[in-house]
Amino acid sequence: MERINLQGIRHSVSREALLGHESAWKVSDLGLVQFKHDYDPQLLETIRRKAIALKEERAFQKHLNLTFITGADRFIPEINELIHDRARLDRLSAFAGTRLEPYPLSVVGSTVTFMSPTDGNVDWHCDGVPVTELIPLSISDPIIGGELEVFLGGCEPGKARVDRGEELDPSELLRVKHMVGHSTLGHFIGVLHRTKPLEYGERITLVLNLRSVERPFVDDNRMFYLAADNDHDQAWVQEMAEDVWANQLPAYRSAGRESVPAE
């Protein structure tokens, strides 16, 4: 695994600092890191233009107050150049402190999100996928709102509070401003977060999901939740079952053997 290049890092927070306590259900101690990336700007612009052209046909707002193209690499093949870029995966793995790989389900591996006062912005939630990279493709200037907000505490207590209509105090939140040319890598499984509501302007973001090579079973994606995003397509159900048998179960059993002390 490559040595981490600290140049270009804007924010770096541990998982324990985000949650306020230790956690066992994790792939590493990564909380989030925002850094300057070196992705081809022409490639990102091509992805942005194709996403805009597909928006009317392929972008839906199904839940979480978010308009998005799910499984975007199926319709924008250029996204695959980033998904499988070895230098990118090596750098993200170095940030995470563990080897990462692309998330395997075709409907979840990549997403393009559209956020604006009319398109909506993602509400408070905790991720099912273990690790996510957020790559802004465009951010309007000016823009009011749209920052990543992370609750500094446990997912369940925080979600219970917002579900009963309580406003979380700003002192309980970490707020990260998105910037074109910078990515945010987050280990948001079990971490409550949202996009601060946009009052003016818009943002288009490429979302690439990942998981741990050694611990692929650390995953909170529930089938009903995946179905909420992908009720027009059921092929992912077989993909998920095959991945459990071929990858998650062997890794889980291996991890279990390693945790048993030798007699």
N, C-alpha and C positions, 0 to 999 in steps of 0.2 A: 504494500500500500504506500502511495506516495506521501512525502512530507507535506504538511499543510503550508501553503503560501499565505501568510497573514496579510499581505498587501491587498487592498481592495475590500477588506471586511469592514462593514459599517456597524453591524450588530452581531453579537454572539451571546447566547443565553443557554444555560444548561437545562435539562429536563427537570431536575429537582427544583431549580429556581422558579420555573413556570408553575409547577404543581404545588410547591411549598412543602413537599415531603418526598421521600424515596418512593420508587415504584419498581415492582418486579416485572410487570407486563410491559416490556419495552424491547427494542432492538439494540439500543445503546443509550448513552447519557446525553445525546444531542437533544437540545430543546429547539432552538432555531438559530440559523445563521443567515445573515444577508450579506451578499458579496457581489463585487463587480465581475460579471462573466465576460467571456471572450467569444460568444457565439456569433456566427456569421450574420451581420445585420441584413444582408440581402436575403438570406434564408428566412429570417424572422419576418421580414417584410412580405415575402411571398406567402408565408403561412397566414399573416394578418389579412392580406388581400383576399386569399382564398376563403378564409373564415367568414369575412364580410359577405362575399358572394354566396356562401352557403347558408347564411344566417336565417333567411326567410324559410328555407326548406328544411333545415336540419337543427336549428336551435329551438329548444323548448324550455318553458318554465313550468316544471312539474311539482317541485317542492323546494323548501328552504328559500323561497323568494329569489331564485337565481335562474337566469337565462343562459343556457349552455348547449354546446355540441358535445355529446358524450361519445367516447370512442373516436375522437376526432381524426386519429391517424388513418382510419379506414377510408376517410373522404379526402384527407390532405396528406398524401404519401410523404411529402417533405418532412413531416414531423418525425418520421422514422429515422431520419438522419441524426436527429438529436437524441431520440430514445436510445439508440444503440451506439452512440458516440463513445468510444472507449476512454478517451481523455476526460470527457465529462463524467462518466461513471467513476473513474478513478478519483477525480477531484471530490465528487460528492461523497464517495466512500471515505476519503480522508477526513472530510468534515464530520462525518457521522461516527468515525472510529470503528467502523465495521463495513464489510463488503456489502454493497448494495447492488441490486439488479432491477431491471424494469418490472413493474407489476404485470403479472401474466395475463389477466383477463382482458380480452379485446375491447370490451365496453367500458373499461375503467382505466386502462393504461394512460390515456391522454384525454384531456378535455380542453375546450376553448370556452371561456366564460365572457359574457358581455354584461357590464355593469353600468347603470345610469339611473336617473330618477324614474324612467319608464321601464327599463329592463330589470330593475331590482338589484339587490345586493345580498350576498349570502348571510342568512340569519345565524344566530348562535347555534353552534353544533360542535360535536367531537368527531374527528375523522374515523372512518372505518379502515382506510388504508394506512399502513404504518408510517410512511414517509412521503412527503409531497414537495415538489419544486414548483414555485410560482414564478413565471417568467412574463413580465409585462411586455405586451407587443405594442401597445400605444396607451398613452395617458394624455387626456386633453389638458390644455393650459388656457384658462384657469380650470381648477377642479376644487370642489368643496366636499370633503368627506372622502371615503374610499380607502382609508388606512386599514391595515390589519390590526385588529384588537384582540389581545389574548388575555383571558381571565387568569389572574395569578392565584390559582387555587384548584381544588379538585373539580372534575367535570360534573359529577352528580350533584354536589351541593350548589354549584353555580347554575347549572341548568334548571334545577328545581326553583331557584330564585327568579330567573328570567321567565320561566313558564307561568309563574303566578303574577307576572307583571311588574316585578321589581327591577328598578334601574340599578345596574352595577356602578359603584362609585369609581370615578376616574383613578383614584388612588389604588384601586384593585386591578388595574389594567396595564398591560404593556402595549404601547401603540407604535407600530412600525409603518413608516411612510414608504409606499412603493415608488420605485424609480426605474425608468427605462434604462437598460444597460446593466441592471442589477437583478439578481435572482434572490429569492428567499427559500431556503431549504428548511422544512419544519417536520419534526417528529410529533405530529399532532394527534396521534392515537391517544384517546383519553384526556385530551387537552381542549378545554372550551375556548372557542374563538369565533370571530365573525369578521365581516367587512363593515366598517363604520358607514352608516347610510350615506349615499351620495345625494347631496342637495343640488349640485350643479356639476356638469361635465360627465365624462365617461372614461371607462378603462376597459381594454380588451387584454385578456391574460391567457397564456398557454400554461396549462397545469399538467405536469408529468408526475405520475405516481411511481413509487419504488417500494421495495421490501428488502429485508435482510436475506442474504444468501444462506447464512448459517441457521437463521431462525425464521423460516418462511411461514411458520405456523402462528407467529405473533401477528394477528390480523383480526380486526373487529368488523369486517364487512359482513353484514347479515343479509341473508337471501331476500327478505322482504324489502330491505333498503335498496339493494341492487335492482330489484324489480321495480321499485318506485321510479328509478332513473331510466329503466330499460324495459318497460312493459310492452314495447313493440318488437322485442327480439328475445328469444329464449335460448339461443345457441350458447350463451355464456353459462347456462346451468350445467351443461355437459363439460365445458371447459373447467369450471370450478371443481366438479367431482373428480375429473382426471388429475387436476393439480393436487388435490388432497391426497389421493392414493400415491401419485408418483413423486411428490416433493414434500408436502407438509407432514404427512404421517411418518415417513422415514426420518426426517429431521427431528421430529418430536420424540420419536423413540430413541434416537441417538443422543439427544440432549438429556433424556431421562437416564440413560445408562451412565452418562458422564457425571450426573449429579449424585449417583449412588457411591458412597465411599467404599474403597476396596477393603476386604476383610483380611 
